[in-house]
Amino acid sequence: MNKENTMTPRVKEILGWYASDNAGVLSNLRRLLCSGNLAGTGKLVILPVDQGFEHGPARSFAINPPAYDPRYHFELAIESGCNAYAAPLGFLAAAAADFAGRVPLILKLNNSDSLLKSANPSPAVTGSVKDALQMGCAAVGYTIYPGSVFRNEMYENLREISQEAREYGLPTVVWSYPRGENLSKDGETAVDVVSYAAQIACQLGAHIVKVKPPTAHIELADAKKVYDKQGIQIATLRERISHIIQSSFNGRRIVIFSGGETKADDQELLSEIRELALGGSFGSIMGRNAFQRERAKAVKLLESIQAIYKEHA
């Protein structure tokens, strides 16, 4: 039986959290949750490839030259059994027709570029809901930077885009990355700040939230008082992940975690994934740690990650 035609109790439970959405949104959430090797588990492993836009081609692909080709990433996502493949307009449009229907697609609708150095990022809108519909995408993605002085514009754009996407049955995946002149570098991944960023994404209507794995650092003095008084456990990564999930409507929103910069040691990376899974993560959205490895090694790594999430589903 086709995986996309199955419905498990766990998928049914998750879809129940989004009961106020229309049938189109629920159908596409189900499509994401019932695709790939993790179909039906309620877990997601997504391949995101926006780094060419965000960081530049050489920084992104020179370490594994086949990855310069947009088709490479479709093939990697399909071969490794990912739930979905996410990328900006150009990378998807270059090969979407060749791989139509073989893996759910997520069109990332805004992007930053590293040519502008600023403590307050302001990403440009680079795609549209219409583009996503024309390529048969299952969802749209959008990045916000809580803490940036340009957050009002980002939040307003997200509200308008997500409203339009909902009308056409597309869920929204929100990359929520705290940045801004009032945050320290350590503060961008501090547990209080990451949990705040996840909450903001949920409040803005995200169906799926993407954040970075948090450290035990607490950035905000007022937050530290509460963490200490209430005895919130954040010593281990799994405890911090559990806190992020709790902060996302008490676990009633799908929250996935980024893979970050490339880690050469597979076991180190898999140990982190295991901690994410034990903390209740809904999955991982991993780009550089996948496509910057030689293809066979990348497939093996992604399958190992999926096996961990399946074990803890």
Backbone torsions as a table, in degrees:
resi	resn	phi	psi	omega
1	MET	NA	139.4	177.5
2	ASN	-60.7	130.1	-178.2
3	LYS	-57.3	-35.0	-176.3
4	GLU	-70.7	-11.7	178.7
5	ASN	-97.0	1.9	-179.7
6	THR	-93.7	155.8	176.1
7	MET	-139.5	114.1	178.9
8	THR	-95.5	161.9	176.6
9	PRO	-57.5	-35.7	-179.3
10	ARG	-67.4	-43.7	178.5
11	VAL	-64.1	-41.0	178.4
12	LYS	-61.0	-40.8	178.3
13	GLU	-62.2	-46.5	-178.7
14	ILE	-62.6	-44.6	-180.0
15	LEU	-62.3	-28.2	177.9
16	GLY	-64.6	-22.5	177.8
17	TRP	-71.4	-16.1	-175.7
18	TYR	-115.5	33.1	-172.7
19	ALA	-62.6	-20.7	-179.8
20	SER	-78.8	-8.8	179.5
21	ASP	-85.2	162.7	-178.0
22	ASN	-79.4	171.7	-175.2
23	ALA	-62.5	-32.3	179.7
24	GLY	-64.3	-45.2	177.9
25	VAL	-61.4	-45.7	-179.4
26	LEU	-64.5	-37.4	178.4
27	SER	-63.8	-40.0	-179.1
28	ASN	-76.3	-32.9	172.1
29	LEU	-61.9	-42.8	177.2
30	ARG	-62.7	-39.8	178.3
31	ARG	-58.1	-42.4	178.3
32	LEU	-67.0	-41.8	-175.6
33	LEU	-77.7	-15.3	-176.9
34	CYS	-115.8	28.4	177.5
35	SER	-119.1	155.3	173.2
36	GLY	74.3	-169.4	-175.7
37	ASN	-68.3	-21.1	-179.3
38	LEU	-98.4	14.3	-177.4
39	ALA	-52.5	127.8	175.0
40	GLY	87.4	-8.8	-176.7
41	THR	-84.6	-16.8	-173.1
42	GLY	84.6	5.9	179.7
43	LYS	-111.5	155.5	-177.7
44	LEU	-132.9	136.3	164.0
45	VAL	-125.7	115.7	-173.8
46	ILE	-117.0	138.1	174.6
47	LEU	-94.2	114.2	176.4
48	PRO	-106.5	131.6	179.1
49	VAL	-131.6	75.7	174.2
50	ASP	-108.5	4.1	-172.7
51	GLN	-68.1	-29.9	177.6
52	GLY	-58.4	-38.9	177.3
53	PHE	-76.8	-44.4	-171.9
54	GLU	-74.8	-38.0	-173.2
55	HIS	-119.4	-14.2	-178.5
56	GLY	103.7	155.3	-173.1
57	PRO	-67.0	-45.7	-176.8
58	ALA	-64.7	-45.6	178.9
59	ARG	-61.2	-28.7	-175.4
60	SER	-90.8	-41.8	-166.3
61	PHE	-119.8	-11.7	-176.2
62	ALA	-62.3	-29.8	-179.3
63	ILE	-67.8	-23.4	178.6
64	ASN	-142.7	80.3	-169.4
65	PRO	-52.4	-31.7	176.4
66	PRO	-56.6	-21.8	-176.9
67	ALA	-74.3	-8.2	172.1
68	TYR	-63.3	-25.1	-175.5
69	ASP	-85.2	122.2	-179.9
70	PRO	-55.7	-31.5	-178.5
71	ARG	-65.6	-28.5	-177.7
72	TYR	-56.5	-39.5	-173.7
73	HIS	-76.8	-34.8	171.0
74	PHE	-59.7	-47.9	-178.4
75	GLU	-62.0	-40.7	180.0
76	LEU	-65.3	-45.2	179.9
77	ALA	-61.9	-41.1	-178.5
78	ILE	-71.0	-49.0	-176.1
79	GLU	-62.9	-36.1	-176.8
80	SER	-86.7	-4.9	176.8
81	GLY	75.5	32.0	177.0
82	CYS	-67.2	153.8	176.2
83	ASN	-68.7	-29.6	-175.8
84	ALA	-165.0	165.8	175.3
85	TYR	-127.3	127.4	-177.1
86	ALA	-117.5	136.8	179.8
87	ALA	-164.4	165.2	173.7
88	PRO	-69.1	174.8	-173.3
89	LEU	-54.0	-50.7	-173.0
90	GLY	-61.3	-45.8	-178.1
91	PHE	-65.5	-37.7	178.2
92	LEU	-72.0	-47.0	-175.8
93	ALA	-62.6	-29.5	-177.1
94	ALA	-64.7	-22.7	-175.3
95	ALA	-144.4	5.0	-176.7
96	ALA	-57.9	-39.4	-178.8
97	ALA	-66.4	-35.1	-179.0
98	ASP	-68.6	-27.1	-175.6
99	PHE	-118.3	24.9	-174.5
100	ALA	-55.5	127.9	175.3
101	GLY	79.9	-0.7	-174.7
102	ARG	-92.8	-20.0	175.2
103	VAL	-154.4	136.2	176.5
104	PRO	-61.0	140.2	-177.4
105	LEU	-112.3	146.7	174.4
106	ILE	-124.6	117.6	178.9
107	LEU	-88.1	118.8	176.5
108	LYS	-81.3	117.8	-168.6
109	LEU	-89.2	-12.5	175.5
110	ASN	-141.2	154.9	-177.4
111	ASN	-152.3	151.6	170.2
112	SER	-102.1	165.1	170.4
113	ASP	-130.7	148.4	-173.2
114	SER	-80.1	4.3	175.8
115	LEU	-72.3	-23.3	176.0
116	LEU	-101.6	113.5	177.7
117	LYS	-93.7	115.7	-178.1
118	SER	-153.0	141.3	174.5
119	ALA	-71.5	-15.6	-178.7
120	ASN	-121.6	86.3	-176.3
121	PRO	-65.9	148.0	178.5
122	SER	-138.5	88.0	-174.5
123	PRO	-67.1	150.2	178.3
124	ALA	-92.7	143.2	173.5
125	VAL	-73.8	123.8	-172.1
126	THR	-122.6	2.3	178.7
127	GLY	-156.9	174.4	-176.4
128	SER	-135.0	164.5	174.9
129	VAL	-60.7	-37.5	177.6
130	LYS	-60.1	-42.7	177.0
131	ASP	-58.2	-43.5	-179.3
132	ALA	-62.7	-42.5	180.0
133	LEU	-65.0	-40.9	-178.5
134	GLN	-65.2	-27.3	179.3
135	MET	-95.6	4.0	177.4
136	GLY	71.9	29.9	-176.5
137	CYS	-67.7	153.4	177.6
138	ALA	-92.2	-14.0	-178.2
139	ALA	-165.7	168.0	171.1
140	VAL	-118.5	153.9	178.1
141	GLY	-121.0	152.2	-178.4
142	TYR	-152.7	135.5	179.8
143	THR	-99.4	133.6	168.9
144	ILE	-120.2	153.1	178.3
145	TYR	-122.4	81.0	175.7
146	PRO	-55.8	132.6	-176.6
147	GLY	105.2	-22.9	177.0
148	SER	-71.6	146.2	178.3
149	VAL	-66.7	-13.3	179.7
150	PHE	-97.2	16.1	-174.7
151	ARG	-64.1	-33.0	-179.6
152	ASN	-57.6	-46.0	179.7
153	GLU	-63.8	-42.5	179.5
154	MET	-63.2	-44.7	-178.2
155	TYR	-64.5	-41.3	179.7
156	GLU	-65.7	-44.1	177.4
157	ASN	-60.2	-42.5	179.3
158	LEU	-62.4	-42.9	179.7
159	ARG	-58.7	-45.8	-178.5
160	GLU	-67.8	-43.1	-178.3
161	ILE	-66.9	-44.1	-177.9
162	SER	-67.8	-33.4	176.8
163	GLN	-64.3	-45.0	178.0
164	GLU	-64.4	-42.9	-179.9
165	ALA	-60.5	-42.2	178.6
166	ARG	-59.8	-42.2	-178.8
167	GLU	-58.7	-30.3	-179.6
168	TYR	-102.5	12.2	172.8
169	GLY	82.7	19.1	-179.5
170	LEU	-106.6	124.6	172.7
171	PRO	-71.9	163.6	-178.3
172	THR	-116.3	129.2	173.9
173	VAL	-102.2	123.5	-176.6
174	VAL	-110.7	118.3	169.1
175	TRP	-78.1	113.9	-176.9
176	SER	-115.9	99.6	-173.0
177	TYR	-119.0	104.4	-179.5
178	PRO	-63.7	129.0	174.9
179	ARG	-156.3	153.8	177.9
180	GLY	156.6	163.3	-172.9
181	GLU	-65.0	-18.8	-179.7
182	ASN	-93.7	-1.5	177.5
183	LEU	-105.3	137.6	171.9
184	SER	-74.9	167.5	176.9
185	LYS	-61.3	-43.3	176.8
186	ASP	-64.0	-30.6	-178.6
187	GLY	-66.3	-23.5	-178.6
188	GLU	-63.5	-26.4	178.7
189	THR	-118.9	14.0	177.2
190	ALA	-63.3	145.5	-174.1
191	VAL	-62.4	-37.2	179.4
192	ASP	-69.9	-35.4	-178.3
193	VAL	-75.2	-41.7	178.9
194	VAL	-65.0	-41.2	178.2
195	SER	-64.7	-35.9	176.6
196	TYR	-65.3	-43.7	179.5
197	ALA	-62.6	-39.3	177.9
198	ALA	-65.0	-42.2	178.5
199	GLN	-62.1	-42.7	179.3
200	ILE	-60.6	-44.5	179.2
201	ALA	-60.4	-43.0	177.9
202	CYS	-62.4	-43.6	-179.0
203	GLN	-64.7	-27.5	178.9
204	LEU	-85.4	2.5	172.3
205	GLY	97.7	14.3	179.2
206	ALA	-62.4	138.4	172.0
207	HIS	-85.3	-36.2	177.1
208	ILE	-130.4	132.3	-177.8
209	VAL	-110.9	132.6	175.0
210	LYS	-115.3	122.7	176.0
211	VAL	-134.9	171.6	177.9
212	LYS	-88.6	150.2	174.3
213	PRO	-59.4	130.4	-174.0
214	PRO	-85.0	151.7	171.4
215	THR	-91.3	175.3	179.4
216	ALA	-82.3	-2.4	178.5
217	HIS	-65.6	139.9	173.0
218	ILE	-114.2	121.4	-172.4
219	GLU	-85.7	-41.1	-169.5
220	LEU	-97.5	127.5	-176.4
221	ALA	-60.2	-41.5	-179.7
222	ASP	-65.7	-34.9	177.5
223	ALA	-69.0	-39.7	-179.0
224	LYS	-58.8	-37.6	178.5
225	LYS	-59.6	-41.1	-179.0
226	VAL	-71.7	-43.3	179.1
227	TYR	-58.8	-42.4	-179.8
228	ASP	-68.9	-46.7	-176.2
229	LYS	-65.3	-40.5	-176.2
230	GLN	-88.7	-4.6	178.3
231	GLY	63.9	37.8	179.5
232	ILE	-67.9	124.8	-174.4
233	GLN	-82.6	119.5	-177.4
234	ILE	-138.7	15.2	-174.4
235	ALA	-68.4	-37.8	-178.3
236	THR	-106.3	160.3	179.5
237	LEU	-62.2	-41.8	-178.9
238	ARG	-62.9	-35.2	176.6
239	GLU	-66.7	-40.0	179.6
240	ARG	-67.6	-39.2	177.5
241	ILE	-62.9	-43.8	178.1
242	SER	-58.0	-38.1	178.9
243	HIS	-68.1	-38.9	177.8
244	ILE	-64.1	-42.9	179.0
245	ILE	-62.4	-44.2	177.7
246	GLN	-60.1	-37.8	-179.1
247	SER	-71.2	-12.2	-178.9
248	SER	-101.5	67.3	179.3
249	PHE	60.6	40.1	177.6
250	ASN	56.8	40.5	177.2
251	GLY	83.2	10.1	-178.1
252	ARG	-99.1	20.8	168.6
253	ARG	-133.4	147.4	179.8
254	ILE	-75.8	121.6	179.7
255	VAL	-122.9	123.9	178.9
256	ILE	-121.7	158.4	-170.8
257	PHE	-120.8	141.7	-178.5
258	SER	-73.4	158.5	179.2
259	GLY	-89.1	-20.7	178.5
260	GLY	74.6	-160.6	-178.4
261	GLU	-67.8	157.8	-175.7
262	THR	-62.3	131.1	173.8
263	LYS	-106.9	123.8	-176.1
264	ALA	-69.7	-29.9	-175.6
265	ASP	-90.7	110.9	-179.7
266	ASP	-59.5	-40.6	-176.3
267	GLN	-66.3	-36.6	175.9
268	GLU	-61.6	-44.1	179.9
269	LEU	-65.2	-44.3	-178.9
270	LEU	-66.9	-32.5	175.7
271	SER	-63.9	-40.3	176.6
272	GLU	-64.6	-42.7	179.1
273	ILE	-60.3	-40.6	179.3
274	ARG	-62.0	-39.8	177.0
275	GLU	-65.0	-39.6	176.8
276	LEU	-60.3	-46.3	-178.3
277	ALA	-63.6	-42.5	179.9
278	LEU	-66.2	-27.0	177.6
279	GLY	-81.4	-6.8	177.7
280	GLY	100.2	13.1	176.8
281	SER	-56.5	143.5	175.1
282	PHE	-82.5	-3.9	177.2
283	GLY	148.3	-169.1	-177.6
284	SER	-130.5	148.1	173.3
285	ILE	-123.3	102.1	-163.1
286	MET	-124.2	117.9	-178.6
287	GLY	-105.2	-76.7	-172.8
288	ARG	-59.6	-36.2	179.2
289	ASN	-67.4	-14.2	176.1
290	ALA	-99.9	-64.5	-169.2
291	PHE	-75.6	-11.0	174.9
292	GLN	-87.3	-1.5	170.6
293	ARG	-95.3	154.5	173.5
294	GLU	-56.7	145.7	-165.3
295	ARG	-54.8	-48.9	-178.5
296	ALA	-60.7	-39.0	178.7
297	LYS	-69.1	-35.8	178.6
298	ALA	-65.9	-42.8	178.5
299	VAL	-61.6	-45.8	179.4
300	LYS	-61.0	-42.4	-179.8
301	LEU	-64.5	-46.7	-179.3
302	LEU	-63.6	-37.5	177.1
303	GLU	-66.7	-36.1	177.6
304	SER	-66.5	-39.2	177.4
305	ILE	-63.9	-44.3	178.0
306	GLN	-60.7	-39.0	-179.7
307	ALA	-63.2	-37.6	177.9
308	ILE	-64.7	-46.2	179.7
309	TYR	-65.7	-36.7	178.8
310	LYS	-64.4	-39.1	179.6
311	GLU	-62.4	-32.4	-176.0
312	HIS	-108.5	19.5	179.6
313	ALA	-72.3	NA	NA
